[in-house]
C-alpha cells in the first residue's frame, strides 16, 4: 500500500532475463503519484481518490498496460456516471482479455471512475448529487467532486496522449452508438473518425466534462455514447470494441492491425438539422421507432395517450424532418416537456447508404430464420 492509501494488485513485471530495465526503457515508464509501471509491465491498481464518512479510502480500479515497444499513451474511461455500465465491460475486456504482447505504447484503463455512484447504482456522486463529469479537471481544496476529479485527472488523464470516455444515455432513455467530439480540433477529428461509428456529433462539450477538459489540456479525447443505463448490451459492447481496436491501429498501438470503416458516416455539426423532440402532453407513450431507425418527415414517431386510450385524447408526434433517431425514450411515461427522441438530419447520400444497410440486415435476418 502506498502512502496515499492506494493498493497495487497483481503487478506483473516482464523484463529480459529478469534484469532491471535499461535507462531508455525507464524513460518510457508510466508514473503516477505513488507508483510507476515500466515498459513490458502491467499493474492492477486500486487508487485512493477520497474517503467515506467513516474515513475509509474510496479507491478506483485502474489497470495500466505498458507495452514493451514505444508508442502513444491512451486512456479508456467509463462510469463517470455510476449507473452507465456498457463502457465498463468495454474497458475491462480491452485491459484483461486482449493480447498486448506486441502493444506499442501504454493503455490506462479506468473502468469505474465514479465508485460511490457505481456502488449506489446512481448517476451522480451520492454526495450532494454532484456530477463527476462536470467537475474536471478538478481542484484541490474544492468540493468533494472536484477533489476526486483532480486526483483522477492529474494522475491518469494528463499523462496521456489521447483518450476515449464511454457513456450511455441517462436512465429511461437509450442512444445508438455514436461519437461526440470537437471536430474543429484536428487530432480529435482523427480520433473520432478512427473509432468507426456511423454518427459523429460535433461540438466541444459542456465545461467540466472529461472530454472537453482533457482536450483543452492537450489530450485529444472523444466521448462514445452507447445504449442505456443499468445493463450490459452485448451488441453495442462488441461494436465499441471494434472502435477501440480501430483507434489503436490508427495511432500505431497495434501497427499490424487495420482501421475499420463503418460503411457510412454522417457528421452532425452546428449547421445540421438536429432536435430533441419533446412531449406537449403528459401521458403514456407508444413509441413507433427505435434508436438507429430512419424516419421520414411527417412519420408518426410516437403517440401519447391517457389511461383510457380515448380517441379524442390521443396526441400523435410527427417527425419535423427526415432523419435518424439517435436517442429515444425507453421509460414510456412523460410529463409535458419531457424528451421523446433525438432526431438528426441526414444527407441524401447517407439516407441511401442507411436504407441499403437496413435492407441487407433484414435479408440476413430472414435467412437466419429459414435455417
C-alpha positions as CSV (number, residue, x, y, z in Angstrom):
1,X,0.0,0.0,0.0
2,X,1.3,3.4,-0.9
3,X,1.3,6.5,1.4
4,X,-1.9,7.8,-0.3
5,X,-3.9,4.7,0.6
6,X,-3.6,3.1,-2.8
7,X,-3.1,-0.6,-3.4
8,X,-1.2,-2.1,-6.3
9,X,-2.7,-5.5,-7.0
10,X,-1.1,-8.1,-9.2
11,X,1.7,-6.1,-10.7
12,X,3.3,-8.3,-13.4
13,X,6.8,-7.2,-14.4
14,X,8.1,-8.5,-17.7
15,X,11.8,-7.8,-18.3
16,X,14.5,-9.5,-20.3
17,X,16.0,-12.2,-18.2
18,X,14.6,-10.7,-15.0
19,X,17.1,-7.8,-15.2
20,X,16.3,-4.2,-14.4
21,X,15.1,-2.2,-17.4
22,X,17.7,0.0,-19.1
23,X,17.8,3.8,-19.0
24,X,16.0,4.2,-22.3
25,X,13.1,1.9,-21.2
26,X,12.9,3.8,-17.8
27,X,12.2,7.0,-19.8
28,X,9.0,5.4,-21.1
29,X,7.7,4.4,-17.7
30,X,4.1,5.5,-16.8
31,X,4.3,7.3,-13.5
32,X,1.5,8.4,-11.1
33,X,1.6,9.7,-7.5
34,X,2.6,6.7,-5.6
35,X,3.9,4.4,-8.3
36,X,5.2,3.6,-11.8
37,X,4.7,1.0,-14.4
38,X,7.8,0.3,-16.6
39,X,7.8,-0.9,-20.3
40,X,6.8,-4.5,-20.5
41,X,4.9,-4.4,-17.2
42,X,1.2,-4.2,-16.3
43,X,-0.4,-3.4,-13.0
44,X,-3.9,-3.5,-11.4
45,X,-4.2,-0.6,-9.0
46,X,-6.8,0.5,-6.5
47,X,-6.1,4.2,-6.3
48,X,-7.3,6.3,-3.4
49,X,-9.2,9.4,-4.5
50,X,-11.3,10.3,-1.4
51,X,-12.6,9.0,1.9
52,X,-16.0,7.8,3.1
53,X,-17.9,9.2,6.1
54,X,-16.1,6.5,8.2
55,X,-12.7,7.7,7.0
56,X,-12.2,4.6,4.8
57,X,-10.5,5.2,1.5
58,X,-12.5,5.5,-1.7
59,X,-10.4,3.7,-4.4
60,X,-11.0,3.5,-8.1
61,X,-9.7,0.5,-10.1
62,X,-7.1,1.3,-12.7
63,X,-5.2,-1.1,-15.0
64,X,-2.1,0.1,-16.7
65,X,-0.6,-1.9,-19.5
66,X,2.8,-0.5,-20.6
67,X,3.9,-2.2,-23.9
68,X,7.5,-3.2,-24.4
69,X,7.5,-1.0,-27.6
70,X,7.3,2.8,-27.5
71,X,4.1,4.5,-28.6
72,X,1.3,6.7,-27.5
73,X,-0.4,6.6,-24.1
74,X,-4.1,6.1,-24.4
75,X,-6.7,6.3,-21.6
76,X,-10.0,4.5,-21.7
77,X,-12.5,5.6,-19.1
78,X,-16.1,4.6,-18.1
79,X,-18.7,5.1,-15.4
80,X,-18.1,8.7,-14.7
81,X,-21.8,8.3,-14.2
82,X,-22.2,5.4,-11.8
83,X,-25.1,3.7,-13.5
84,X,-23.7,3.7,-17.0
85,X,-22.4,0.2,-17.4
86,X,-21.8,-0.7,-21.0
87,X,-18.4,1.1,-21.1
88,X,-17.2,-0.7,-18.0
89,X,-17.3,-4.0,-19.9
90,X,-15.5,-2.4,-22.9
91,X,-12.7,-1.1,-20.8
92,X,-12.4,-4.4,-18.8
93,X,-12.2,-6.5,-22.0
94,X,-9.5,-4.3,-23.5
95,X,-7.5,-4.4,-20.3
96,X,-7.8,-8.1,-19.5
97,X,-8.9,-10.1,-22.5
98,X,-6.9,-8.7,-25.3
99,X,-3.4,-9.8,-26.1
100,X,-1.0,-6.9,-25.5
101,X,2.3,-8.8,-26.1
102,X,3.1,-6.5,-29.1
103,X,1.5,-3.4,-27.8
104,X,3.2,-0.2,-28.9
105,X,2.6,2.4,-26.1
106,X,0.6,2.4,-22.9
107,X,-3.1,1.8,-22.1
108,X,-4.5,3.4,-19.0
109,X,-7.8,1.7,-18.3
110,X,-10.3,3.3,-15.8
111,X,-13.4,1.1,-15.9
112,X,-15.2,2.7,-12.9
113,X,-14.3,6.4,-12.2
114,X,-17.4,7.2,-10.1
115,X,-17.1,4.4,-7.5
116,X,-19.5,5.9,-5.0
117,X,-22.2,6.3,-7.7
118,X,-21.5,2.8,-9.0
119,X,-21.9,1.2,-5.6
120,X,-25.2,3.0,-5.2
121,X,-26.1,2.4,-8.8
122,X,-26.8,6.2,-9.2
123,X,-25.8,8.5,-12.0
124,X,-24.2,11.2,-9.7
125,X,-21.9,11.0,-6.7
126,X,-24.2,10.3,-3.8
127,X,-22.6,13.3,-2.0
128,X,-24.8,16.3,-2.6
129,X,-25.7,14.8,-6.0
130,X,-22.5,16.1,-7.6
131,X,-21.9,15.3,-11.3
132,X,-18.3,13.9,-11.6
133,X,-18.5,14.6,-15.4
134,X,-19.0,18.3,-14.8
135,X,-16.1,18.5,-12.2
136,X,-13.0,18.0,-14.4
137,X,-10.1,18.9,-14.3
138,X,-10.9,19.3,-10.7
139,X,-9.1,21.3,-8.0
140,X,-7.5,20.5,-4.6
141,X,-9.2,22.3,-1.7
142,X,-12.5,22.5,-3.5
143,X,-15.7,20.3,-3.4
144,X,-15.6,16.6,-2.9
145,X,-16.4,16.0,-6.6
146,X,-13.6,18.4,-7.8
147,X,-11.1,16.8,-5.4
148,X,-11.9,13.4,-6.8
149,X,-11.7,14.7,-10.4
150,X,-8.4,16.3,-9.7
151,X,-6.9,13.1,-8.4
152,X,-8.1,11.2,-11.5
153,X,-7.2,13.9,-13.9
154,X,-3.6,14.7,-12.8
155,X,-2.6,11.1,-12.3
156,X,-4.2,9.2,-15.1
157,X,-5.5,11.7,-17.8
158,X,-2.9,14.4,-18.2
159,X,0.0,12.0,-18.7
160,X,-1.8,10.5,-21.8
161,X,-1.7,11.4,-25.5
162,X,-5.3,10.7,-26.3
163,X,-8.4,9.3,-24.7
164,X,-11.8,7.6,-25.1
165,X,-14.6,8.2,-22.5
166,X,-17.5,5.8,-22.6
167,X,-21.1,6.8,-21.6
168,X,-24.7,5.6,-22.1
169,X,-27.9,7.6,-22.1
170,X,-29.4,8.6,-18.8
171,X,-32.0,6.4,-17.1
172,X,-35.2,5.9,-19.1
173,X,-33.6,6.7,-22.5
174,X,-31.3,4.9,-24.9
175,X,-28.7,6.0,-27.5
176,X,-27.5,4.4,-30.7
177,X,-23.7,4.1,-30.6
178,X,-22.2,7.4,-31.7
179,X,-19.2,9.6,-31.0
180,X,-19.2,13.2,-29.7
181,X,-16.1,15.2,-30.5
182,X,-14.8,18.6,-31.1
183,X,-14.2,18.2,-34.8
184,X,-12.5,21.6,-35.1
185,X,-9.5,20.0,-33.3
186,X,-7.5,18.1,-35.9
187,X,-6.3,15.3,-33.6
188,X,-9.8,14.9,-32.0
189,X,-11.2,14.6,-35.5
190,X,-8.7,12.0,-36.4
191,X,-9.6,10.1,-33.2
192,X,-13.3,10.4,-33.9
193,X,-13.1,9.2,-37.5
194,X,-10.9,6.3,-36.4
195,X,-13.4,5.0,-33.9
196,X,-15.6,3.7,-36.8
197,X,-19.0,4.9,-35.7
198,X,-21.7,5.8,-38.2
199,X,-22.6,9.1,-36.5
200,X,-20.4,11.8,-35.1
201,X,-21.9,14.7,-33.3
202,X,-19.6,17.7,-33.3
203,X,-19.1,20.2,-30.5
204,X,-16.6,20.8,-27.7
205,X,-18.9,19.6,-25.0
206,X,-20.0,21.3,-21.8
207,X,-17.5,22.8,-19.4
208,X,-16.3,20.3,-16.8
209,X,-16.8,17.2,-19.0
210,X,-13.8,14.9,-19.2
211,X,-13.5,15.1,-23.0
212,X,-13.6,18.9,-23.1
213,X,-11.2,19.5,-20.3
214,X,-8.8,16.7,-21.4
215,X,-8.8,18.1,-24.9
216,X,-8.1,21.6,-23.6
217,X,-5.2,20.2,-21.6
218,X,-3.6,18.8,-24.8
219,X,-5.0,15.2,-24.6
220,X,-7.4,14.8,-27.6
221,X,-10.5,13.0,-26.3
222,X,-13.8,11.7,-27.6
223,X,-17.0,10.6,-25.9
224,X,-18.6,7.4,-27.0
225,X,-22.4,7.2,-26.3
226,X,-23.9,3.7,-26.4
227,X,-27.2,2.3,-25.2
228,X,-28.9,2.7,-21.8
229,X,-28.0,2.7,-18.2
230,X,-28.2,-0.2,-15.7
231,X,-27.3,-3.0,-18.2
232,X,-24.7,-4.7,-20.4
233,X,-25.8,-4.6,-24.1
234,X,-23.5,-7.1,-25.8
235,X,-24.1,-5.9,-29.4
236,X,-23.1,-2.4,-28.5
237,X,-20.2,-3.5,-26.4
238,X,-18.8,-5.5,-29.3
239,X,-19.2,-2.6,-31.7
240,X,-17.4,-0.4,-29.3
241,X,-14.5,-2.9,-29.0
242,X,-14.2,-2.7,-32.8
243,X,-13.9,1.0,-32.5
244,X,-11.2,0.8,-29.9
245,X,-9.2,-1.7,-32.0
246,X,-9.6,0.7,-35.0
247,X,-8.2,3.6,-32.9
248,X,-5.3,1.5,-31.7
249,X,-4.5,0.6,-35.3
250,X,-4.8,4.3,-36.5
251,X,-2.4,5.6,-33.8
252,X,0.2,2.8,-34.1
253,X,-0.5,1.0,-30.8
254,X,-1.3,-2.2,-32.9
255,X,0.6,-1.4,-36.1
256,X,-0.2,-4.7,-37.7
257,X,-4.0,-4.1,-37.4
258,X,-6.3,-2.3,-39.8
259,X,-8.5,0.8,-39.3
260,X,-12.2,-0.2,-39.6
261,X,-14.6,1.7,-41.9
262,X,-18.3,1.5,-40.7
263,X,-19.8,1.6,-44.2
264,X,-21.3,5.0,-44.0
265,X,-20.9,8.0,-41.8
266,X,-22.5,11.4,-41.1
267,X,-21.2,14.3,-39.2
268,X,-23.8,16.4,-37.3
269,X,-22.4,19.9,-36.7
270,X,-24.0,23.3,-35.9
271,X,-25.3,23.7,-39.4
272,X,-27.1,20.3,-39.4
273,X,-30.7,19.6,-38.7
274,X,-31.0,18.2,-35.2
275,X,-33.5,18.5,-32.4
276,X,-34.8,16.9,-29.2
277,X,-38.5,16.3,-29.8
278,X,-40.4,16.9,-26.6
279,X,-43.8,15.9,-25.4
280,X,-46.5,18.6,-25.5
281,X,-48.8,16.5,-23.4
282,X,-48.4,14.2,-20.4
283,X,-49.4,10.6,-20.6
284,X,-48.3,7.1,-21.7
285,X,-46.1,6.8,-24.8
286,X,-46.4,4.3,-27.6
287,X,-43.1,4.6,-29.4
288,X,-43.2,3.6,-33.1
289,X,-39.5,3.9,-33.9
290,X,-36.3,2.7,-32.1
291,X,-32.8,4.0,-32.0
292,X,-30.9,3.9,-35.3
293,X,-34.0,4.0,-37.4
294,X,-34.6,6.3,-40.3
295,X,-37.9,8.3,-40.1
296,X,-39.5,10.4,-42.9
297,X,-40.8,13.9,-42.5
298,X,-44.4,13.5,-41.2
299,X,-44.0,10.0,-39.9
300,X,-45.6,9.4,-36.6
301,X,-42.7,8.8,-34.2
302,X,-44.9,8.1,-31.2
303,X,-48.4,8.7,-29.7
304,X,-49.3,9.8,-26.2
305,X,-52.5,8.7,-24.6
306,X,-54.2,8.8,-21.2
307,X,-55.0,5.6,-19.2
308,X,-58.4,5.3,-21.0
309,X,-56.9,5.5,-24.6
310,X,-59.8,7.7,-25.6
311,X,-59.5,8.6,-29.3
312,X,-60.0,12.3,-28.9
313,X,-57.2,12.5,-26.3
314,X,-54.5,10.7,-28.4
315,X,-51.6,13.0,-29.3
316,X,-49.6,12.0,-32.4
317,X,-46.0,13.2,-32.5
318,X,-44.6,13.6,-36.1
319,X,-41.1,13.9,-37.4
320,X,-40.4,17.5,-38.3
321,X,-37.9,16.4,-41.0
322,X,-36.4,13.2,-42.4
323,X,-33.7,12.0,-40.1
324,X,-32.1,9.4,-37.9
325,X,-33.3,8.5,-34.4
326,X,-30.1,8.8,-32.4
327,X,-31.7,8.7,-28.9
328,X,-35.1,7.6,-27.8
329,X,-37.3,7.3,-24.7
330,X,-37.4,3.9,-23.0
331,X,-39.5,4.7,-20.0
332,X,-43.0,5.1,-21.6
333,X,-44.4,7.9,-19.4
334,X,-43.9,11.6,-19.8
335,X,-44.8,15.0,-18.4
336,X,-45.2,17.9,-20.9
337,X,-41.7,18.9,-21.9
338,X,-40.0,15.6,-21.3
339,X,-37.8,14.4,-24.2
340,X,-39.1,11.8,-26.6
341,X,-36.3,11.3,-29.1
342,X,-33.2,12.9,-30.5
343,X,-33.5,13.3,-34.3
344,X,-30.7,14.3,-36.6
345,X,-30.9,15.1,-40.3
346,X,-29.0,13.1,-43.0
347,X,-27.8,14.0,-46.4
348,X,-29.5,12.2,-49.4
349,X,-26.4,10.0,-50.0
350,X,-26.3,9.0,-46.3
351,X,-30.0,8.2,-46.4
352,X,-29.4,5.8,-49.4
353,X,-26.5,4.1,-47.6
354,X,-28.5,3.7,-44.4
355,X,-31.5,2.2,-46.3
356,X,-29.2,-0.2,-48.1
357,X,-27.7,-1.3,-44.8
358,X,-31.2,-1.9,-43.3
359,X,-32.2,-3.9,-46.3
360,X,-29.2,-6.1,-46.0
361,X,-29.8,-6.6,-42.3
362,X,-33.5,-7.6,-43.0
363,X,-32.3,-10.0,-45.7
364,X,-29.8,-11.6,-43.3
365,X,-32.4,-11.9,-40.6
366,X,-34.8,-13.7,-43.0
367,X,-32.0,-16.1,-44.0
368,X,-31.3,-16.9,-40.3
369,X,-34.9,-17.6,-39.7
370,X,-35.1,-20.0,-42.6
371,X,-32.0,-22.0,-41.5
